[in-house]
């Protein structure tokens, strides 16, 4: 069978032949991969800036935003049936018995850093025709979400951010009113984060560099969010346009933008960081004022990364809500579907917001 793999030492990415998986046993499930979404992490790996093959392998099979069909079950699987539509989680726990996070099945909070990630770090991914996976790493998805199920994994980051925002805000000694959320960036993580926030009842504003009359700005408004363009609103003018912001959801991966935006944070506000910035020249920021505000205004900063099972389950719920409320807008996040043979090309050159590789029709 075929797979798309990156060879870091050779600086090569290509379609290769790999053996088919054996018949599943125990809690294993054999999956027929239908589609795999392509994200910035995949493109960083394809550019040889990131990603680690399994120990002893010279290549890494890519793909972590997968949707698949169950075709065979191990004898101990009781929660899934043949024909079910599933989305696999990505991060696997470390083996250290002293890591409380991984022992509690919350490897997204791993304390050792020795976790593995399918298609990213020391474990092959899903950009292949068939794959074996344990049942507890699979999230069942309603069949009515088939055409957008590849969005569950990236949406799980926004779903986890909703969880964290709600958890952090419970520290306040009163019940919160409708919170105002500022999403930085209108890429896939930003758009899906905005969708998660909007369907959760937050007053959501997306701030990005595209013009206010661009198709992407229209897509944001279709999600039920407000769009602000950097062309009309410099970052230091955001508070005068929006009013105080309760939560900033960063989805641009640019540190100077993320921390400059904290000037808009309200007292007791929260900054959620999702991006991993590329190396850049040091930026001039008023760090003394930023730190002073964080302390005196009881503000908080948290990072959110590859989500646990609970966030994937919440992601499916949010996607169902969004598809009920704004189906056209959610489908519009997917820019293009390409055949399997085109995967290496689309990994090198994106087409728009979200590209999807069709593995099986």
C-alpha positions in Angstrom: 0.0 0.0 0.0 1.1 3.6 -0.4 2.0 6.3 2.1 3.4 9.8 2.0 6.7 10.1 3.8 9.4 12.6 4.6 13.0 11.7 4.6 14.7 14.4 6.8 18.3 13.5 6.2 17.8 13.3 2.4 15.6 16.4 2.3 13.0 14.4 0.4 9.3 13.9 0.5 7.6 11.3 -1.7 5.0 8.5 -2.0 6.4 5.1 -0.9 5.2 1.6 -0.7 4.8 0.1 2.8 3.5 -3.3 4.0 -0.2 -3.5 4.9 -0.9 -3.8 8.6 -1.7 -7.2 10.1 -5.1 -8.3 11.3 -6.1 -6.4 14.5 -5.9 -8.1 17.8 -7.1 -7.2 21.3 -8.1 -3.5 21.4 -6.7 -2.8 17.9 -8.8 -1.4 15.1 -8.0 -1.6 11.4 -8.8 1.7 9.7 -9.3 2.6 6.1 -8.1 6.2 5.9 -10.6 8.4 4.0 -9.1 11.9 4.2 -6.2 13.7 5.9 -6.1 17.5 6.5 -2.8 19.4 5.9 -1.7 22.0 8.4 1.2 24.3 9.1 2.9 21.6 11.2 2.8 19.2 8.2 4.3 21.9 6.0 7.1 22.6 8.5 7.9 18.9 8.6 7.8 18.8 4.8 10.3 21.8 4.8 12.5 19.8 7.1 12.2 22.3 10.0 10.4 19.9 12.3 9.4 16.3 12.8 11.1 13.1 14.0 10.9 9.7 12.5 10.3 6.6 14.7 13.4 5.4 16.4 15.4 3.4 13.8 13.5 4.7 10.8 14.9 7.0 8.1 11.5 8.3 7.3 8.3 9.6 8.9 4.8 8.9 7.4 3.0 12.2 7.6 -0.6 13.1 8.5 -2.3 13.7 11.8 -5.7 15.3 10.9 -7.3 12.1 9.8 -10.8 10.7 9.3 -11.2 7.0 8.7 -13.6 4.1 8.4 -13.5 1.1 10.7 -13.0 -2.1 8.6 -11.8 -4.7 11.2 -12.0 -5.0 15.0 -9.8 -6.8 17.5 -11.6 -9.3 19.8 -11.6 -6.9 22.8 -13.1 -3.9 21.0 -16.6 -3.2 22.3 -17.2 0.5 21.6 -16.9 0.6 17.8 -18.5 -1.3 14.9 -17.3 -2.1 11.4 -18.4 0.9 9.2 -18.1 3.5 11.9 -16.6 6.8 11.0 -13.8 7.8 13.4 -11.1 10.5 14.0 -7.9 9.4 15.8 -6.3 11.5 18.5 -2.6 12.4 17.9 -0.5 12.4 21.0 0.4 9.3 22.9 1.5 9.3 26.6 5.1 8.9 27.7 6.1 5.8 29.6 7.4 7.5 32.7 5.3 6.2 35.7 6.1 9.5 37.5 4.4 11.7 34.9 1.0 12.5 36.5 -0.5 13.9 33.3 0.2 10.8 31.2 -0.8 8.5 34.0 -4.2 10.3 34.1 -4.5 10.0 30.2 -3.9 13.8 29.8 -0.8 13.6 27.7 -1.5 17.0 26.4 -0.1 18.1 29.8 2.9 15.7 29.7 5.6 16.8 32.2 8.5 14.9 30.7 8.3 15.8 27.0 8.8 12.2 26.1 5.4 11.7 24.5 5.0 10.6 20.8 2.7 12.1 18.2 1.4 10.3 15.1 2.8 11.9 12.0 4.9 14.4 14.0 7.2 12.9 16.6 8.6 9.4 16.7 5.4 7.7 15.3 4.2 7.3 11.8 1.0 9.2 10.8 -2.2 8.6 8.9 -1.3 9.7 5.3 -1.5 6.1 4.1 -4.2 3.7 3.0 -4.7 1.5 6.0 -3.6 1.9 9.6 -3.9 0.1 13.0 -4.9 2.1 16.0 -6.1 1.2 19.5 -9.8 1.8 20.2 -9.2 4.2 23.1 -7.4 6.6 20.7 -10.4 6.8 18.3 -13.3 9.2 18.5 -16.6 8.2 16.8 -18.0 10.8 14.5 -21.6 11.0 13.3 -21.9 10.2 9.6 -23.6 13.5 8.8 -20.2 15.1 9.5 -18.4 13.0 7.0 -17.5 15.8 4.6 -16.0 18.0 7.4 -14.7 15.4 9.8 -11.1 16.2 8.9 -11.7 19.4 10.8 -12.2 17.7 14.1 -8.5 17.5 15.0 -7.6 21.2 14.3 -10.9 22.2 15.9 -10.0 20.3 19.1 -7.4 23.0 19.8 -10.2 25.6 19.9 -12.4 23.2 21.9 -9.6 22.8 24.4 -9.2 26.6 24.5 -12.9 26.9 25.3 -12.4 24.5 28.2 -9.4 26.4 29.5 -11.1 29.8 29.2 -14.1 28.5 31.2 -11.8 26.9 33.8 -9.6 30.0 34.2 -12.6 32.3 34.4 -14.1 30.2 37.3 -11.4 31.8 39.5 -13.5 35.0 39.5 -15.8 35.4 42.5 -18.9 36.2 40.4 -20.7 34.7 37.4 -19.4 36.0 34.2 -21.6 37.7 31.6 -21.2 37.1 27.9 -17.4 37.2 27.3 -15.8 39.0 24.5 -13.2 37.0 22.6 -10.5 38.3 20.2 -9.1 35.7 17.8 -5.7 36.7 16.3 -5.5 35.2 12.8 -7.9 33.9 10.2 -6.0 30.7 9.2 -7.4 27.3 9.9 -6.8 27.4 13.7 -8.1 30.9 13.9 -11.2 30.2 11.9 -12.0 27.0 13.7 -11.3 28.6 17.0 -13.7 31.4 16.1 -16.3 28.9 15.2 -15.8 27.1 18.6 -16.1 30.4 20.5 -19.1 31.7 18.5 -21.2 28.5 19.0 -20.2 28.6 22.7 -22.0 31.9 23.0 -19.0 34.2 23.1 -19.0 37.6 21.4 -16.2 36.7 18.9 -14.0 39.1 17.0 -11.4 37.9 14.4 -8.4 40.2 13.7 -6.3 39.4 10.6 -4.4 41.0 7.8 -6.9 40.3 5.0 -8.9 43.3 3.8 -12.4 43.7 5.3 -14.0 43.0 1.9 -12.0 39.8 1.3 -13.7 36.3 1.0 -12.0 35.3 4.2 -13.5 38.2 6.1 -16.9 37.3 4.7 -16.4 33.7 5.9 -15.6 35.0 9.4 -18.8 37.1 9.4 -20.8 34.0 8.2 -19.5 32.2 11.3 -21.3 34.8 13.4 -18.1 36.7 14.3 -17.0 40.3 13.7 -14.0 40.8 11.4 -11.3 43.4 12.0 -8.6 44.0 9.4 -5.1 45.2 10.2 -5.5 47.5 7.2 -8.2 49.6 9.0 -7.3 48.9 12.7 -3.7 49.0 13.9 -3.1 46.6 16.8 -2.8 49.3 19.4 -6.2 50.7 18.4 -8.1 47.5 18.9 -9.5 48.5 22.4 -11.0 51.7 21.0 -12.9 49.7 18.4 -13.9 46.6 20.4 -13.8 47.6 24.0 -12.0 45.5 26.6 -11.3 41.9 25.6 -11.9 39.1 28.1 -10.0 36.4 26.2 -7.4 36.6 23.4 -7.1 33.4 21.3 -3.8 33.7 19.5 -3.6 31.7 16.2 -0.8 33.5 14.3 2.4 32.1 15.8 4.0 35.6 16.0 5.1 36.6 19.5 5.2 40.3 18.9 1.5 40.3 17.7 0.4 38.1 20.6 1.9 40.2 23.3 1.2 43.5 21.7 -2.5 42.5 21.7 -2.5 42.1 25.5 -2.9 45.9 25.6 -6.6 45.2 24.8 -7.0 42.7 27.6 -9.6 43.6 30.3 -8.9 43.2 34.0 -8.9 39.4 34.8 -8.5 38.7 31.1 -6.9 35.6 29.6 -4.3 35.2 26.8 -4.4 31.7 25.2 -1.4 30.9 23.0 -1.6 28.2 20.3 1.1 29.2 17.8 4.8 28.2 17.7 6.7 31.1 16.4 9.5 30.7 13.8 12.9 32.1 14.7 12.9 35.9 14.2 14.8 39.0 15.1 14.0 40.3 18.7 11.0 42.5 18.8 10.7 45.8 20.6 7.8 45.5 23.0 6.8 47.5 26.2 7.5 44.4 28.4 7.5 46.5 31.6 4.0 47.8 30.9 2.8 44.3 29.8 4.1 42.6 32.9 2.7 45.4 35.1 -0.8 45.0 33.6 -0.7 41.2 34.0 0.1 41.6 37.7 -2.2 44.5 38.6 -5.1 43.4 36.4 -5.0 39.7 37.5 -4.5 38.6 34.0 -3.4 35.1 33.0 -1.5 33.5 30.1 -1.8 29.8 29.1 -0.6 27.7 26.3 -2.8 25.1 24.6 -1.4 22.2 22.6 -2.5 18.9 21.0 -5.6 18.0 22.8 -6.7 15.1 24.9 -9.7 12.8 24.2 -12.1 15.1 26.1 -11.2 18.0 23.8 -11.7 15.8 20.7 -15.1 14.8 22.0 -16.0 18.4 22.6 -14.7 19.2 19.2 -17.2 16.8 17.6 -20.0 18.5 19.6 -18.9 22.0 18.5 -18.6 20.8 14.9 -22.2 19.4 15.1 -23.4 22.8 16.5 -21.6 24.8 13.8 -22.8 22.5 11.0 -26.4 23.1 12.3 -26.0 26.9 12.5 -23.6 27.8 9.7 -22.9 24.7 7.5 -21.9 26.7 4.5 -19.3 28.6 6.5 -17.8 25.5 8.0 -17.6 23.7 4.6 -16.0 26.9 3.2 -13.0 26.5 5.5 -11.9 23.6 3.4 -10.3 25.3 0.4 -9.5 22.3 -1.8 -9.5 18.5 -1.8 -6.7 16.9 -3.8 -6.0 13.3 -4.8 -3.4 11.2 -3.0 -0.9 11.6 -5.7 -0.9 15.3 -5.3 -0.1 15.2 -1.5 3.6 15.9 -1.8 2.8 19.0 -3.9 0.2 20.4 -1.6 2.5 19.8 1.4 5.0 22.2 -0.3 2.4 24.7 -1.6 -0.9 25.5 0.1 -4.0 26.4 -1.8 -5.8 28.4 0.9 -7.2 28.0 4.4 -7.4 24.2 4.6 -6.3 21.6 2.1 -7.5 18.0 2.4 -5.9 14.9 0.8 -8.4 12.3 -0.4 -6.9 8.9 0.4 -10.0 6.8 -0.4 -13.2 8.2 -1.8 
